[in-house]
Amino acid sequence: MLATPGRSHKRVFPWPRLRISPALALASALLVAGCGGGSGGGSGFSFIPGANPPPPTQTPAAFQVKTLSSAPDMISGGDTLLEITAPVGVPLDKVRVSLNGKDVTSQVPAVNPTTRTLRGLVTGLTTDAASTTGSVNTLVVSNADVAAQRTETRLVNYPITGPILSGPHISPYECRTVQNGLGAPLDANCSATTQVAWFYRTNVNTFKPLADPTGPRPADLVTTTTNDGNTVPYIVRVESGTINRGVYRLAVLDNPAKDSPAVWKPGPGWNRKLVAYFDCCGSAQYNQGVHAIDTVLLDFQLSRGFAFMNSTELWNNQHANPHLQGETLMMMKEHVIEEFGEVPKWTVGFGGSGGAIQQYLIAQLYPGLLDGIQPIVSFPETLMPEVMECRLLNNVYKLDAAWTTAKQNAVNGFNTNTCVSWDFAFASIIKSDNAPGCGLTEPANVANVFNRATNPTGIRCDLFQTNVNLLGKRPGTQEARRPLDNVGLQYGLAALNSGDISVKEFLDLNEKIGGFDGDGNPQAARSEADPDALKLTYAGGFKNSFRGPGLANIPIITQRGNADAVGDIHDTTQDLIIRARLERANGRSDNQIIWTLGGTSGVDYMSASIDLMNKWLDNMAADPAPASIDKVVRNKPAGANDACWNKTGTRIDEPASMDPAASCNVVYPRFTTPRLQAGSPMVNDVLKCQRKPVNAADYAVTIAGADLARLQTIFPNGVCDWSKPGAGQEPLRGTYLRLPLS
């Protein structure tokens, strides 16, 4: 991460500072003195006695050119916030800037004579909507007095409709600009005219539209004091538009006046920090999504001075595609920097459930976009086999009344009714014919939903199809390959060993559990993963390894307020699964803290989280050391530790653990998951297990005779060997990946 010259606290993107060499200098042969000697030695140059070697040609110093709003090869929308540092000796009024041969010097005015910097929004980059690799533009910075002193930079621009890295957009794609209050779409990519509206906070703690932002102020308008001490009228500017086909909202404190400049810039209400909101759930919808404008009017963010933004593409219920989501955040942040005219001091994420998933995955795949994250009711990723396997388990339980709630809980590991909730709410995310999950309303699209018998080439409404750019397609089809697998998995293993279910029940369960076919329907046979899909799921980060700097070098405040809920899909053990992956990846996890409480605790933990994160990131911004987990940990403020709040709101400081005797776990018992109950280690990231032969000695109960023979028949190729990594489990291939992967 590079610091902006003169402002060492400012975080920017993880691309290198451009130090482009000037144009080729005049060539000359350098004679090296003292290189004569024995035959065959020296440098290959000859020394001629009596000859005076020509003086070396001085190469003019280069201009330093930096794109502040994005990487130079990932620009979107035709403009970029450019910063130029002139070499010593070059008068700033002699700096010339051209784009594709056109003079744009006036767009990059001098801003700091001391640091010799010029900065401005350069517009007019060419766009090629048909290109998958962007449109190449040439920027030249030169000295008007010395023609040879010039620096040439390659800028690659993409359409504001995307994509840049995530691969071809899904199709069909239904627009929702009207439902978002933006009028009819302007094109097939669901673009809309950008709109700005103002709202104000009233003395009864509500937001109202401010119809005349430059007129007399309403009598019920209140003020707010930001977390950097500025007291301003509590008026919020909300900008709405489209980026990467999603509808975004951007809110920030503002105080418009009649004499406001023509080009808007944020005022003293903005604390120079940015919060990105990530929304919930998980689905495979073929539409733009709808976020009402009031979803961006969050008092506890705005009153403190943060700029706050969201997007329908940052709603996991739309496409559950982390590459598309990370790309969208990258493009949105670029827009904010260009419009605000500066890089935020730092950017932090906020959101729960599917919003937590996005924060973890984007931090892994797109390091540098988020300087800290605040995931609520966390899951590590969307692709969690237990979600679908709850349907398989419930199908077995329905066959025999002997499967009491207690026995089901022993097999599932979850709290009571959690598997029922998963089955009801989200197990259909893998069903290709799940028409409601497609989110289609246009008649032609509704009529074209996939059906294996009647419309086998129709629109597939499953999680894998919206991630087909990563997973690839089955040969000869448009169908996404699938990484689902449960071959060798012994459901209820822990329940068997503890005596909660009998040997017969264990055998019955594993004999009848079955799996899913290629369309997501239950079948008698176990599920078998496509080998290439398995590898790409890991290599492309769809299954989160938590490896790399993205999640190691940022503060993580994991939090939840549902620990006393029954039947909630958001089980508290996911926080410890995430911690286990952090520890495996980094050998430590002290950049993450876990806060746990119940719904009756009465604690405003979200406000507490943003206040703590504000101190934490400010401490880090003041620390000039390079990014590292050590830097994160040594800058922890007071209170940045694991804790729970009991049902009366009393805080208990205690490391989060699975120990049932721990004070917090007595108040809020922790549960497990079906795969943990089947023997998976706590990292719980194996999609397809490697196997070992059935061995009666591996069980805490006696399995012999006909029972052992039956067990071997159920698992003819062996059972999961959890001491080995998963089949096809390979490292993350990189960050800012361009899909499809080669």
Secondary structure as GFF3:
##gff-version 3
##sequence-region A 1 742
A	DSSP	beta_strand	64	67	.	.	.	ID=ss1
A	DSSP	beta_strand	75	76	.	.	.	ID=ss2
A	DSSP	beta_strand	79	85	.	.	.	ID=ss3
A	DSSP	three_ten_helix	92	94	.	.	.	ID=ss4
A	DSSP	beta_strand	95	99	.	.	.	ID=ss5
A	DSSP	beta_strand	102	103	.	.	.	ID=ss6
A	DSSP	three_ten_helix	105	107	.	.	.	ID=ss7
A	DSSP	beta_strand	110	112	.	.	.	ID=ss8
A	DSSP	beta_strand	117	123	.	.	.	ID=ss9
A	DSSP	beta_strand	135	143	.	.	.	ID=ss10
A	DSSP	beta_strand	146	158	.	.	.	ID=ss11
A	DSSP	beta_strand	195	201	.	.	.	ID=ss12
A	DSSP	beta_strand	207	209	.	.	.	ID=ss13
A	DSSP	beta_strand	223	225	.	.	.	ID=ss14
A	DSSP	beta_strand	231	233	.	.	.	ID=ss15
A	DSSP	beta_strand	235	243	.	.	.	ID=ss16
A	DSSP	beta_strand	246	253	.	.	.	ID=ss17
A	DSSP	beta_strand	273	277	.	.	.	ID=ss18
A	DSSP	three_ten_helix	293	296	.	.	.	ID=ss19
A	DSSP	alpha_helix	299	302	.	.	.	ID=ss20
A	DSSP	beta_strand	307	311	.	.	.	ID=ss21
A	DSSP	three_ten_helix	312	314	.	.	.	ID=ss22
A	DSSP	alpha_helix	322	340	.	.	.	ID=ss23
A	DSSP	beta_strand	346	352	.	.	.	ID=ss24
A	DSSP	alpha_helix	354	365	.	.	.	ID=ss25
A	DSSP	beta_strand	375	376	.	.	.	ID=ss26
A	DSSP	alpha_helix	385	397	.	.	.	ID=ss27
A	DSSP	alpha_helix	405	412	.	.	.	ID=ss28
A	DSSP	alpha_helix	418	425	.	.	.	ID=ss29
A	DSSP	three_ten_helix	427	430	.	.	.	ID=ss30
A	DSSP	alpha_helix	435	438	.	.	.	ID=ss31
A	DSSP	alpha_helix	443	446	.	.	.	ID=ss32
A	DSSP	three_ten_helix	465	467	.	.	.	ID=ss33
A	DSSP	alpha_helix	468	471	.	.	.	ID=ss34
A	DSSP	alpha_helix	493	497	.	.	.	ID=ss35
A	DSSP	alpha_helix	503	512	.	.	.	ID=ss36
A	DSSP	beta_strand	515	516	.	.	.	ID=ss37
A	DSSP	beta_strand	522	523	.	.	.	ID=ss38
A	DSSP	alpha_helix	531	539	.	.	.	ID=ss39
A	DSSP	alpha_helix	549	552	.	.	.	ID=ss40
A	DSSP	beta_strand	556	560	.	.	.	ID=ss41
A	DSSP	alpha_helix	573	586	.	.	.	ID=ss42
A	DSSP	beta_strand	592	597	.	.	.	ID=ss43
A	DSSP	alpha_helix	605	621	.	.	.	ID=ss44
A	DSSP	alpha_helix	629	634	.	.	.	ID=ss45
A	DSSP	beta_strand	643	645	.	.	.	ID=ss46
A	DSSP	beta_strand	651	653	.	.	.	ID=ss47
A	DSSP	alpha_helix	663	667	.	.	.	ID=ss48
A	DSSP	alpha_helix	674	677	.	.	.	ID=ss49
A	DSSP	beta_strand	691	692	.	.	.	ID=ss50
A	DSSP	three_ten_helix	696	698	.	.	.	ID=ss51
A	DSSP	alpha_helix	705	714	.	.	.	ID=ss52
A	DSSP	beta_strand	719	720	.	.	.	ID=ss53
###
